[in-house]
């Protein structure tokens, strides 16, 4: 209904994150899911919702952790790598 009420969506900025401070070998499935979902699944949902009429600009805030990793940031690093892949799509 937003588009019909206000017109096309021109710009989307996705800045969500939930950094869990655990080594990947010590993280629980729930902790991984929480950290990963906030960034990666949220971005997927936005992309899917806007797929029929993509915005002119779609900005994802990623982190070098997606490329280089980060101490005790395994899930966060994976989610950032996911965003980098989604941006390339």
N, C-alpha and C positions, 0 to 999 in steps of 0.2 A: 503494500500500500504506500510505501514511502515515495516510490517513483511516481505513482499516479497523483499523489498529493503535492509533491515538490519538484518533480522533474528528474532527469537522469542523475545518477551518482557519478561525479567526475573524478573524485579522489578518495582513496581509502588508505589509511595509515594503521598498520598493525604493530603494536608495541608491547604486547603481552609477554610476560615471562614469570616463571616461578623457579627460582634457582634452589636446587637441593644440594646441600653440602655433604655429599657422601661419595666415597670411592665407588666406582661401578661394581666392584666385587662385594660391596657391603650394602648396596641399596636394595630395598624391598621392591617388589612389583608395584605396590601401591605408590611408593615414593617416585619411582620411575614414571609411572603413568601420570601422576599429578604434574611433575615438571615437564614432561614431554607434551602432554595435552594442552597446557596453557599456551604454549607457543605454536607447536606444529599442528595440532588438531584444530585449534582456533583459526589458524591461517587457512587450512584446508576448507573449513566450513565457510569462511568468507569467500574464498575463490569459487566454491561450488554455488553459493547463493548468487554470486554476481556473474556466473559463466555465460548466461544468456545475453547479458549486456555489460561486458567488462568496463570498468572505469578507465578513464584516460591515463590515470596514474595510480599504481598500486604499490605502496611502500611497505616493505618488511624491514623491521629493525632486527638485524642478525648480530652475531658476535664472532670474533676471531676464534672463539672456542669451537665453533663448528668445523674449522680447518685444523687448528693446532691443538685442540683439546683444552682442558683446564683442570687444574688440581682439584679433585673432589667435585667435578662438575660433569660427570659422565652423561647424565640424562639431559642436562642443559646443552651440552655440546652436540648430542644427537639431534635434539630439536632444532638447533641452529643450522646444522647440516641439512636437515629436512627443508627448512625455509630457503636455504640457498638453492636446493634442487627445485623447489616450487617456483622460485623466482625465474629460473631458467626455462621453465615450461612455457 
